Amino acid sequence: MAGDADGHVHVLETDDEHPETISLSLHRAPVTALTCLKLRGGKRLVLSGDEHGVIRYWSTRRKPLRAPFARRRTPVRALATARLETGPALAAAWADGLVRVWDLGSDAVATLRLGTGITHLGLDADAGLHVTDADGTSVLRLDPAKLWPHRDLRLRLDGVDWGSLWTSRGPGHMVPGLIGKVASDDKKTAMDAVHDLYRLLVSKEASSTAAVPAIPFLVELMRNPENLSRSTLLLLIADLADVREARGGRGDAQLAAVREALPALRYLHDDPEPPIRWAANELEQNCAAPPA
């Protein structure tokens, strides 16, 4: 496996009776890092990074994806893959010292600030991350449970057929990705995801079929005291219960889903943050039975 200054990646495929070299033009800048992981069934994953900060992810048995796997505005310096107890994982280091570690099965990602000067990464099956710079190699023992606390959430999100459900802007393909971003440790990412979900799921006149399975996930994230979008997220949940104007009972299932979660959220009436207490009151009012 090799990459060149013209952005080409070359892989010698040896599994067949007649070995062949696969060469693809994947990058618009010199290739700076490569890694490969053989999966069950003979499939081989190839990941490559370049001087423009782009990582491409592809299988030798399929066409490469058009969109990059990841992109940052600083060169990729090292890549490493391994099959951990949790499944295939990728570690990537950029020139500015940022390292990201992905669980490839769920797309859960952790960000580590390890410093500049990284020249090589290694990842072993016991979740040991080997980091090499000019001073030598250090080994960090990673704890997947702490590294990807929302991995299970993402896997459960993948178990819903979102494409068969509808939002105010069409099929619900975007919903699971946005819910995953609500769990981000970057406040702007989490807040932007809540706002995007609001546009997709909230309507007083018509219910969104994607909202019903989304509500338990949103409630789960709301109950995490470390979530960075809690006040806005609780208001989203409250407004998902405000579907009384929906005709023909189309909002009944959505309202029922929020009402089912209400007991688990009532402790928020005593939250120290005023915006959360206010949103908790809105939730209570929207879930209340209409006057006789």
Contacts in CASP RR format, 6 or more apart in sequence:
PFRMAT RR
TARGET T0000
AUTHOR 0000-0000-0000
METHOD contacts of the structure
MODEL  1
MAGDADGHVHVLETDDEHPETISLSLHRAPVTALTCLKLRGGKRLVLSGD
EHGVIRYWSTRRKPLRAPFARRRTPVRALATARLETGPALAAAWADGLVR
VWDLGSDAVATLRLGTGITHLGLDADAGLHVTDADGTSVLRLDPAKLWPH
RDLRLRLDGVDWGSLWTSRGPGHMVPGLIGKVASDDKKTAMDAVHDLYRL
LVSKEASSTAAVPAIPFLVELMRNPENLSRSTLLLLIADLADVREARGGR
GDAQLAAVREALPALRYLHDDPEPPIRWAANELEQNCAAPPA
1 9 0 8 1.000
1 10 0 8 1.000
1 11 0 8 1.000
1 12 0 8 1.000
1 34 0 8 1.000
1 36 0 8 1.000
1 46 0 8 1.000
2 9 0 8 1.000
2 10 0 8 1.000
2 34 0 8 1.000
3 9 0 8 1.000
3 10 0 8 1.000
3 31 0 8 1.000
3 34 0 8 1.000
3 48 0 8 1.000
4 10 0 8 1.000
4 30 0 8 1.000
4 31 0 8 1.000
5 30 0 8 1.000
5 31 0 8 1.000
6 25 0 8 1.000
6 30 0 8 1.000
7 25 0 8 1.000
7 26 0 8 1.000
7 27 0 8 1.000
7 28 0 8 1.000
7 29 0 8 1.000
7 30 0 8 1.000
7 31 0 8 1.000
7 50 0 8 1.000
8 23 0 8 1.000
8 24 0 8 1.000
8 25 0 8 1.000
8 26 0 8 1.000
8 27 0 8 1.000
8 31 0 8 1.000
9 23 0 8 1.000
9 24 0 8 1.000
9 26 0 8 1.000
9 27 0 8 1.000
9 31 0 8 1.000
9 34 0 8 1.000
9 46 0 8 1.000
9 48 0 8 1.000
9 56 0 8 1.000
10 21 0 8 1.000
10 22 0 8 1.000
10 23 0 8 1.000
11 21 0 8 1.000
11 22 0 8 1.000
11 23 0 8 1.000
11 36 0 8 1.000
11 44 0 8 1.000
11 46 0 8 1.000
11 60 0 8 1.000
12 19 0 8 1.000
12 20 0 8 1.000
12 21 0 8 1.000
12 22 0 8 1.000
13 19 0 8 1.000
13 20 0 8 1.000
13 21 0 8 1.000
13 22 0 8 1.000
13 44 0 8 1.000
13 60 0 8 1.000
15 42 0 8 1.000
15 44 0 8 1.000
22 60 0 8 1.000
24 58 0 8 1.000
24 64 0 8 1.000
26 48 0 8 1.000
26 56 0 8 1.000
26 58 0 8 1.000
26 64 0 8 1.000
27 48 0 8 1.000
27 49 0 8 1.000
27 50 0 8 1.000
27 52 0 8 1.000
27 54 0 8 1.000
27 56 0 8 1.000
28 50 0 8 1.000
28 52 0 8 1.000
28 54 0 8 1.000
29 50 0 8 1.000
29 51 0 8 1.000
29 52 0 8 1.000
29 53 0 8 1.000
29 54 0 8 1.000
30 50 0 8 1.000
30 51 0 8 1.000
31 48 0 8 1.000
31 49 0 8 1.000
31 50 0 8 1.000
32 49 0 8 1.000
32 50 0 8 1.000
32 51 0 8 1.000
32 75 0 8 1.000
32 76 0 8 1.000
32 77 0 8 1.000
33 48 0 8 1.000
33 49 0 8 1.000
33 76 0 8 1.000
33 77 0 8 1.000
33 78 0 8 1.000
33 79 0 8 1.000
33 92 0 8 1.000
34 46 0 8 1.000
34 47 0 8 1.000
34 48 0 8 1.000
34 49 0 8 1.000
34 79 0 8 1.000
35 46 0 8 1.000
35 47 0 8 1.000
35 79 0 8 1.000
35 80 0 8 1.000
35 81 0 8 1.000
35 90 0 8 1.000
36 44 0 8 1.000
36 45 0 8 1.000
36 46 0 8 1.000
36 47 0 8 1.000
36 81 0 8 1.000
37 44 0 8 1.000
37 45 0 8 1.000
37 47 0 8 1.000
37 81 0 8 1.000
37 82 0 8 1.000
37 83 0 8 1.000
37 88 0 8 1.000
38 44 0 8 1.000
38 45 0 8 1.000
39 45 0 8 1.000
39 83 0 8 1.000
39 88 0 8 1.000
43 59 0 8 1.000
43 60 0 8 1.000
43 61 0 8 1.000
44 59 0 8 1.000
44 60 0 8 1.000
44 61 0 8 1.000
45 57 0 8 1.000
45 58 0 8 1.000
45 59 0 8 1.000
45 81 0 8 1.000
45 88 0 8 1.000
45 104 0 8 1.000
46 57 0 8 1.000
46 58 0 8 1.000
46 59 0 8 1.000
46 60 0 8 1.000
47 55 0 8 1.000
47 56 0 8 1.000
47 57 0 8 1.000
47 58 0 8 1.000
47 69 0 8 1.000
47 79 0 8 1.000
47 81 0 8 1.000
47 90 0 8 1.000
47 92 0 8 1.000
48 55 0 8 1.000
48 56 0 8 1.000
48 79 0 8 1.000
49 55 0 8 1.000
49 56 0 8 1.000
49 76 0 8 1.000
49 79 0 8 1.000
49 92 0 8 1.000
50 75 0 8 1.000
50 76 0 8 1.000
51 75 0 8 1.000
51 76 0 8 1.000
52 73 0 8 1.000
52 75 0 8 1.000
53 71 0 8 1.000
53 72 0 8 1.000
53 73 0 8 1.000
53 74 0 8 1.000
53 75 0 8 1.000
53 76 0 8 1.000
53 94 0 8 1.000
54 68 0 8 1.000
54 70 0 8 1.000
54 71 0 8 1.000
54 76 0 8 1.000
55 68 0 8 1.000
55 69 0 8 1.000
55 70 0 8 1.000
55 71 0 8 1.000
55 76 0 8 1.000
55 79 0 8 1.000
55 92 0 8 1.000
56 64 0 8 1.000
56 65 0 8 1.000
56 68 0 8 1.000
56 69 0 8 1.000
57 64 0 8 1.000
57 65 0 8 1.000
57 69 0 8 1.000
58 64 0 8 1.000
58 65 0 8 1.000
70 92 0 8 1.000
70 100 0 8 1.000
72 94 0 8 1.000
72 96 0 8 1.000
72 98 0 8 1.000
74 94 0 8 1.000
74 95 0 8 1.000
74 96 0 8 1.000
74 98 0 8 1.000
75 94 0 8 1.000
75 95 0 8 1.000
76 92 0 8 1.000
76 93 0 8 1.000
76 94 0 8 1.000
76 95 0 8 1.000
77 93 0 8 1.000
77 94 0 8 1.000
77 95 0 8 1.000
77 117 0 8 1.000
77 118 0 8 1.000
77 119 0 8 1.000
78 91 0 8 1.000
78 92 0 8 1.000
78 93 0 8 1.000
78 118 0 8 1.000
78 119 0 8 1.000
78 120 0 8 1.000
78 121 0 8 1.000
78 122 0 8 1.000
78 132 0 8 1.000
79 90 0 8 1.000
79 91 0 8 1.000
79 92 0 8 1.000
79 93 0 8 1.000
79 121 0 8 1.000
80 90 0 8 1.000
80 91 0 8 1.000
80 121 0 8 1.000
80 122 0 8 1.000
80 123 0 8 1.000
80 129 0 8 1.000
80 130 0 8 1.000
81 88 0 8 1.000
81 89 0 8 1.000
81 90 0 8 1.000
81 91 0 8 1.000
81 123 0 8 1.000
82 88 0 8 1.000
82 89 0 8 1.000
82 122 0 8 1.000
82 123 0 8 1.000
82 124 0 8 1.000
82 125 0 8 1.000
83 89 0 8 1.000
83 125 0 8 1.000
84 103 0 8 1.000
84 123 0 8 1.000
84 125 0 8 1.000
84 127 0 8 1.000
84 144 0 8 1.000
85 125 0 8 1.000
85 127 0 8 1.000
85 144 0 8 1.000
86 103 0 8 1.000
86 144 0 8 1.000
86 148 0 8 1.000
86 151 0 8 1.000
87 103 0 8 1.000
87 104 0 8 1.000
87 105 0 8 1.000
88 103 0 8 1.000
88 104 0 8 1.000
88 105 0 8 1.000
89 101 0 8 1.000
89 102 0 8 1.000
89 103 0 8 1.000
89 104 0 8 1.000
89 123 0 8 1.000
89 127 0 8 1.000
90 101 0 8 1.000
90 102 0 8 1.000
90 104 0 8 1.000
90 123 0 8 1.000
91 99 0 8 1.000
91 100 0 8 1.000
91 101 0 8 1.000
91 102 0 8 1.000
91 121 0 8 1.000
91 122 0 8 1.000
91 123 0 8 1.000
91 129 0 8 1.000
92 99 0 8 1.000
92 100 0 8 1.000
92 101 0 8 1.000
92 102 0 8 1.000
92 121 0 8 1.000
93 99 0 8 1.000
93 114 0 8 1.000
93 118 0 8 1.000
93 121 0 8 1.000
93 131 0 8 1.000
95 116 0 8 1.000
95 117 0 8 1.000
96 116 0 8 1.000
97 113 0 8 1.000
97 114 0 8 1.000
97 115 0 8 1.000
97 116 0 8 1.000
97 117 0 8 1.000
97 118 0 8 1.000
98 111 0 8 1.000
98 112 0 8 1.000
98 113 0 8 1.000
98 114 0 8 1.000
99 111 0 8 1.000
99 112 0 8 1.000
99 113 0 8 1.000
99 114 0 8 1.000
99 118 0 8 1.000
99 121 0 8 1.000
99 129 0 8 1.000
99 131 0 8 1.000
100 109 0 8 1.000
100 110 0 8 1.000
100 111 0 8 1.000
100 112 0 8 1.000
101 109 0 8 1.000
101 110 0 8 1.000
101 112 0 8 1.000
101 129 0 8 1.000
101 142 0 8 1.000
101 147 0 8 1.000
102 108 0 8 1.000
102 109 0 8 1.000
103 109 0 8 1.000
103 144 0 8 1.000
103 148 0 8 1.000
103 151 0 8 1.000
105 155 0 8 1.000
106 148 0 8 1.000
106 151 0 8 1.000
106 154 0 8 1.000
106 155 0 8 1.000
106 158 0 8 1.000
107 154 0 8 1.000
108 148 0 8 1.000
108 150 0 8 1.000
108 151 0 8 1.000
108 154 0 8 1.000
109 148 0 8 1.000
110 147 0 8 1.000
110 148 0 8 1.000
111 185 0 8 1.000
112 140 0 8 1.000
114 131 0 8 1.000
117 133 0 8 1.000
117 134 0 8 1.000
118 131 0 8 1.000
118 132 0 8 1.000
118 133 0 8 1.000
119 132 0 8 1.000
119 133 0 8 1.000
119 134 0 8 1.000
120 130 0 8 1.000
120 131 0 8 1.000
120 132 0 8 1.000
120 137 0 8 1.000
121 129 0 8 1.000
121 130 0 8 1.000
121 131 0 8 1.000
121 132 0 8 1.000
122 128 0 8 1.000
122 129 0 8 1.000
122 130 0 8 1.000
122 131 0 8 1.000
123 129 0 8 1.000
123 130 0 8 1.000
124 130 0 8 1.000
126 141 0 8 1.000
127 141 0 8 1.000
127 142 0 8 1.000
127 143 0 8 1.000
127 144 0 8 1.000
127 147 0 8 1.000
128 139 0 8 1.000
128 140 0 8 1.000
128 141 0 8 1.000
128 142 0 8 1.000
129 139 0 8 1.000
129 140 0 8 1.000
129 141 0 8 1.000
129 142 0 8 1.000
130 137 0 8 1.000
130 138 0 8 1.000
130 139 0 8 1.000
131 137 0 8 1.000
131 138 0 8 1.000
131 139 0 8 1.000
131 140 0 8 1.000
144 151 0 8 1.000
150 180 0 8 1.000
150 183 0 8 1.000
153 179 0 8 1.000
153 180 0 8 1.000
153 183 0 8 1.000
153 217 0 8 1.000
153 220 0 8 1.000
153 221 0 8 1.000
154 176 0 8 1.000
154 180 0 8 1.000
156 217 0 8 1.000
157 176 0 8 1.000
157 177 0 8 1.000
157 179 0 8 1.000
157 180 0 8 1.000
157 217 0 8 1.000
158 176 0 8 1.000
160 176 0 8 1.000
160 213 0 8 1.000
162 171 0 8 1.000
162 172 0 8 1.000
162 173 0 8 1.000
162 175 0 8 1.000
162 176 0 8 1.000
162 210 0 8 1.000
162 213 0 8 1.000
163 171 0 8 1.000
163 172 0 8 1.000
163 173 0 8 1.000
164 171 0 8 1.000
165 171 0 8 1.000
165 172 0 8 1.000
165 175 0 8 1.000
165 208 0 8 1.000
165 209 0 8 1.000
165 210 0 8 1.000
165 213 0 8 1.000
166 172 0 8 1.000
166 208 0 8 1.000
166 209 0 8 1.000
166 210 0 8 1.000
167 174 0 8 1.000
167 175 0 8 1.000
167 200 0 8 1.000
167 201 0 8 1.000
167 208 0 8 1.000
167 210 0 8 1.000
167 211 0 8 1.000
168 199 0 8 1.000
168 200 0 8 1.000
168 201 0 8 1.000
168 202 0 8 1.000
168 203 0 8 1.000
168 206 0 8 1.000
168 208 0 8 1.000
169 199 0 8 1.000
169 200 0 8 1.000
172 200 0 8 1.000
172 210 0 8 1.000
174 196 0 8 1.000
174 200 0 8 1.000
175 197 0 8 1.000
175 200 0 8 1.000
175 201 0 8 1.000
175 210 0 8 1.000
175 214 0 8 1.000
177 193 0 8 1.000
178 193 0 8 1.000
178 196 0 8 1.000
178 197 0 8 1.000
178 200 0 8 1.000
179 193 0 8 1.000
179 197 0 8 1.000
179 214 0 8 1.000
179 217 0 8 1.000
179 218 0 8 1.000
179 221 0 8 1.000
180 193 0 8 1.000
181 189 0 8 1.000
181 190 0 8 1.000
181 192 0 8 1.000
181 193 0 8 1.000
182 190 0 8 1.000
182 193 0 8 1.000
182 194 0 8 1.000
182 197 0 8 1.000
182 218 0 8 1.000
182 221 0 8 1.000
182 227 0 8 1.000
182 229 0 8 1.000
182 233 0 8 1.000
183 190 0 8 1.000
183 221 0 8 1.000
183 224 0 8 1.000
183 227 0 8 1.000
184 190 0 8 1.000
184 193 0 8 1.000
184 228 0 8 1.000
185 228 0 8 1.000
186 228 0 8 1.000
187 228 0 8 1.000
187 229 0 8 1.000
190 227 0 8 1.000
190 228 0 8 1.000
190 229 0 8 1.000
191 228 0 8 1.000
191 229 0 8 1.000
191 232 0 8 1.000
193 229 0 8 1.000
194 229 0 8 1.000
194 232 0 8 1.000
194 233 0 8 1.000
194 236 0 8 1.000
195 232 0 8 1.000
197 214 0 8 1.000
197 218 0 8 1.000
197 236 0 8 1.000
198 236 0 8 1.000
198 239 0 8 1.000
200 208 0 8 1.000
200 210 0 8 1.000
201 208 0 8 1.000
201 210 0 8 1.000
201 211 0 8 1.000
201 214 0 8 1.000
201 236 0 8 1.000
201 240 0 8 1.000
202 208 0 8 1.000
202 211 0 8 1.000
202 236 0 8 1.000
202 239 0 8 1.000
202 240 0 8 1.000
202 242 0 8 1.000
203 243 0 8 1.000
203 246 0 8 1.000
204 242 0 8 1.000
204 243 0 8 1.000
204 244 0 8 1.000
204 245 0 8 1.000
204 246 0 8 1.000
205 245 0 8 1.000
205 246 0 8 1.000
205 247 0 8 1.000
206 246 0 8 1.000
206 247 0 8 1.000
206 250 0 8 1.000
206 251 0 8 1.000
207 243 0 8 1.000
207 246 0 8 1.000
207 250 0 8 1.000
207 251 0 8 1.000
207 253 0 8 1.000
207 254 0 8 1.000
208 254 0 8 1.000
211 240 0 8 1.000
211 254 0 8 1.000
211 257 0 8 1.000
212 253 0 8 1.000
212 254 0 8 1.000
212 257 0 8 1.000
215 237 0 8 1.000
215 240 0 8 1.000
215 254 0 8 1.000
215 257 0 8 1.000
215 258 0 8 1.000
215 261 0 8 1.000
216 257 0 8 1.000
216 261 0 8 1.000
218 233 0 8 1.000
218 236 0 8 1.000
218 237 0 8 1.000
218 240 0 8 1.000
219 237 0 8 1.000
219 261 0 8 1.000
219 264 0 8 1.000
219 265 0 8 1.000
221 227 0 8 1.000
221 233 0 8 1.000
222 230 0 8 1.000
222 233 0 8 1.000
222 234 0 8 1.000
222 237 0 8 1.000
222 265 0 8 1.000
222 268 0 8 1.000
223 264 0 8 1.000
223 265 0 8 1.000
227 233 0 8 1.000
230 273 0 8 1.000
230 276 0 8 1.000
231 273 0 8 1.000
231 275 0 8 1.000
231 276 0 8 1.000
231 279 0 8 1.000
234 265 0 8 1.000
234 268 0 8 1.000
234 276 0 8 1.000
234 279 0 8 1.000
234 280 0 8 1.000
234 283 0 8 1.000
235 279 0 8 1.000
235 282 0 8 1.000
237 258 0 8 1.000
237 261 0 8 1.000
237 265 0 8 1.000
237 283 0 8 1.000
238 258 0 8 1.000
238 279 0 8 1.000
238 280 0 8 1.000
238 282 0 8 1.000
238 283 0 8 1.000
238 286 0 8 1.000
239 282 0 8 1.000
239 286 0 8 1.000
240 254 0 8 1.000
240 257 0 8 1.000
240 258 0 8 1.000
241 254 0 8 1.000
241 255 0 8 1.000
241 258 0 8 1.000
241 259 0 8 1.000
241 283 0 8 1.000
241 286 0 8 1.000
241 287 0 8 1.000
242 286 0 8 1.000
243 250 0 8 1.000
243 251 0 8 1.000
243 254 0 8 1.000
243 255 0 8 1.000
244 255 0 8 1.000
244 290 0 8 1.000
246 254 0 8 1.000
255 287 0 8 1.000
258 283 0 8 1.000
258 286 0 8 1.000
258 287 0 8 1.000
259 287 0 8 1.000
262 283 0 8 1.000
262 284 0 8 1.000
262 287 0 8 1.000
265 280 0 8 1.000
265 283 0 8 1.000
266 280 0 8 1.000
266 284 0 8 1.000
268 276 0 8 1.000
268 277 0 8 1.000
268 279 0 8 1.000
268 280 0 8 1.000
269 277 0 8 1.000
269 280 0 8 1.000
269 281 0 8 1.000
269 284 0 8 1.000
270 277 0 8 1.000
271 277 0 8 1.000
271 280 0 8 1.000
END
